[in-house]
Amino acid sequence: MDLDLRKLRYFVTVADRLHFGRAAEELHIAQPVLSRQIRALEHDLGVSLFSRDRRGVELTAAGRQLLADAGPLLASTHAVRRRVSAAETGTRRLMVGFRAGIPVIPATRAFEKQHPDVLVDVRRIEGDDQAAMLLDGRIDIGYVRLPIDEAGLRIIPLYAEPRMAVLPAGHRFAGKDEITEADLAGESLIWHGDQGTQPTKLPFRNAGYPVRGVDETLEHVAAGRGISFLARSASVFYSHPDVVYVPVPELAPDQVCLAVTASQASPVVRDFVAAARSVAGITSECGNYEMWQLGGEAAATPE
């Protein structure tokens, strides 16, 4: 049974809204048509995806599983369209994504010596979209920071970067050469993720200001709404008159990696990875990278 991608897109819209009427409106189709398509999908799969009663619509266990699997699958179809369109134009182009503070140009220059006919473009990415942009083909390769949802991706470690405390200029520790985690215990934290992704072992109060990116973080810290933690490169690339950076040597370092889709087989992408590893001074083997260079996990255990 081939999975109908149109029905799958319909399912995801209903699952996101948990309301057939609003989903039909968003999809610009009649609600009865949408309901028939969802029933047909359930028939194809042999499961119930939604439970419906007078209280509303809820996902079943099977529906929750399909929703989790549908994202990467639909994203991969978008990536195929992008790659086919690029091939049609005849332009050899490599889109490299990067997180704030990670230098890309040194690897790009090394790569362009080997591939002068390939146009290398760069695009800034944020933590909440670094996986999505790889999966849907908006970028071909990404300089990412952990943690990242690794489903459907291949992660290649590059280097670790120390983290620093980001404090308001008037903070009591602003003039220190370095501080400890314990010094900051009880502070309000400006952070972009959930509590499980905090780069510290100590509990902090949630400052209540969800941020996206370094610029927003610095503005909130400058306003005295809390403190934050950023990779050391932020202190080089991002200055602010009302913010200071103070080293916290005991903080777990920030892990910088390259990421590509698990199905990525382009020699051009592989050559960029090799250039990036060389620029980073990596000479030791990385199992994940070596297996990929040889053509996949099967190459790790030759006959």
N, C-alpha and C positions, 0 to 999 in steps of 0.2 A: 504494500500500500504506500503510494507516494503522498507525502504530506503537502496539502494545498496551502501555499504560502499566503494566498489571499484570505483564506479562512483563518489562518494563523494570525494575520494582522487584525482581522476582525475580533478574534478572541482576545488579543492583547489589549485592544481598546476597551472592550467590555470589562476585562479583568482590572484595568487601571481605574475605570469609573465605577464599577460595580452597579451600573445602571444602564439598562438596554436603551432607554429613550435618549439619554445624553450621549451614549456611544454612537447610536444611529445618526444623531444630529451632527456629531463631529465627523463621521464617515460620509455624510451626505447621502445616506440611503434610508429607505423606509424601515421602521422598526420591525415589521413582520418579516421583511427580507433578511434582516440581520439575525433574527431569532431562528429562521430556517437554516441559515448558514452555520450557526453555532450548533444546532441540532445535528446537522449533517457532519460536522467535525466530530462531535461526540460519537456518532454512529461509525465514522471511519476509524476512530481510535478504540471504540468499544468501551468507553468509560463515560461517566458523568463529570463534567467540568465545573458546573455551577449547581448550587442548591438554591431553589427559588421558593419563597413563601411570602406571606403577607408582610413580613417585616423587611423584606428586601432580597438582595442577591448576594450570595457568598461563594467563594471558591471552595471546591472540594479539595481533598488531598491530591487527587490527580490533577486538578486545575492549578494548584500551587506549584506542582512539579513542572507542568507544561509552561507556566509563566516564567519559571526560573530558566528553563531551557530555551525558550523562545527568543529572548533578547539576543544572545550570541548568534543564533541561527539567522534571524532577520538582519542583524548587523552585517553578517558575512555576505548576504545577498546585495546589500548596499555597496560593500567593498568590491564585489564582482563587477557591478555596474560601473563604478568609478574606474577600475582598471581597464575594462573593455573600452570605455570612452577615451581614456588616455591613449590606449593602443591605436585607436582609430585616428587620432590627430597626428600620430607619428612622432610625438615629442617624448623624449626620454627624460623623465622627471622623477625626482626623489623628494618626497615631503618628509622632513624630519621634525618631529615634535620635541619640545624641551620644557622642563620645569624651570621656574625662576631660579636664577643664580647658577645654572649649569652652562658652561661655555661649550658652544657647538662648533664654532668656526675652525678651531685647530684640526678637528677630525675632518671637517668639510674640505679644508685645503689639502690635506693628505689624500683624501678620496679623489678629489678633482684632478690630481696629478695622474691617477690611474685611469680615470674616466672623464676626460675633458669634454666629452660629448653629452654628458648627463647634467641636466640643470638641477641643482640642489636648492630647494626652498626650505625655509624654517618656519615653524609655527609655535607660538607659546601655548602651553596646555596647563591646566590646573589639576589638582589632585582628584577631583571628583569626576573628571572626564578623560583621564589619561588612558584607561582601559577601553572606554567606549570609542574613542577616536581611532584607536588601533583596529578594533574589531570592525568598524563600519568603513574603514578605508580612507578616512580623512587624513591620516598620516600613515606612512609606510613603516616607520621605525620611530621609537620614542626614547628619549632620555627621561627616565621616570625615577621617582622616589618611592621607596617602600613606606607603608604597605600599599599593595595594589591587588585587586581581584585578578588572580592569575588564570582563571578559567579561560581556555582558548588561547592563551598566550605562552610564549617562551621567554623566560627572564634570564638575562645574562649579566652577572655582577660586574661592576666596573671599579668602584672605590667607595670607601667610607669617608664621611665628612663630619667633623665635630659639630655639635650643636651649641648654641649660645642662648643665654637669656636675653629677651628683648624687654627693656624696662623704660618707663617714662623718665625723662631727663631729670625730674626732681625726686626720683625714687631714692630711698635711704641707701641702697647699694649701688647707685649709679656710678660712683667714683672708684669702685673696687677693681682690683686687677683680675680677680676671679672670685666666685662664690660657690657654695654647695647647694644641693637640692634642699637640704634641711633649712637653709637660710630663707627659702621662699615658701616654706610650708604655710598653707592657709591663704595664699594669695588667690585672687580671682584670675582665671585663665581664659585668654582669648585663643580659641582653637578652632580649626576647620573641620575636625572630625568628631567621632563619638569618643566616649571615655576610654574605650579599649585601644585607641590609637594614640593616646597621649605619650610623648617621649619621656616619660618619667615614672618612677615607681610610687611617688607620693600623691595622695589625693589633693585635688585643688577644687575650689568652688568654680562652678560654671558661671562665667561672667554674663552669659545670656546674649552674646552678640555673635551669631554665626558668621564666619568670614569666608571669603573665597579669594585666596591669593595673598601675596605679600603686601601689596599696597593697602588693602583693607585692614590687614593686621596692624600695620604701622600706624594707620590713622586712629584706630581704637586704642592702641597702647599710648599714643601721644596724647589722647584725650583723657588719660588716667583711668580708663575703664577696666584695666587689668594688665597682666603681663603675658608674654608668650615665649615660645622657643622656636628658633629658626636655625637652619644650617649656617655655618660660618660664612659661606659665600654671600649670604644676604648682607652682611656687614660691609662687603666690598662693593656689591652692585646696587644696594639700596641704602641711601642715607636719609635721615630726617632730622631736622633741627631739634625736635622735641623728643627724640628717642635715642637711647644708648644701648650698646651691645656689651654684655659682660660674659666672659667664658665661664662655663660650668663643666670642668673636666670630667666629672663622674657621670655625666649624661651619656646614655647610649648613643653612639654616632648615627648619623643619617646615612642610609644606604642608597647609593646612586647606581642604577642599573640601566641597561638597554633592554627594550622590550619589542618583540615582533609577534605577529600572530603565529600560532602553532603550525599553521599550514603554509607559512611563508617559505617560498623556495627560490626567490629571485637571486641570481648570482650578484646583481648590483647591490641588493640589500646586504648580502653576506660580505661583500667587499667593504661596505661602509662600516659594518660591525668590526671587521678586521682593522680598519683604519682607526676607529675609535678606541679599540683595545690597545693598539700600538701607541697612540698618543697618550693614553692613560698610563703607559709604562707597564702593561700587563704582559709578562712573558711566561708565567706558569699556566698550566692547563686548567680549563674549567670544563668539567664533564658535560654540562648542559650545552656549552658552546661547541666543544669538540664533536659531540654526537651530531649536532645540527650541521656542522661543516661537512661531516661525512654522509649526510643525507637522512638523518633521523635516528630514533632510538635503536632501531634494529642494527645500525652500524656499530653499536657498542658491544655487540656480542656476535662477531662474525662467525660464519660456519667454518 
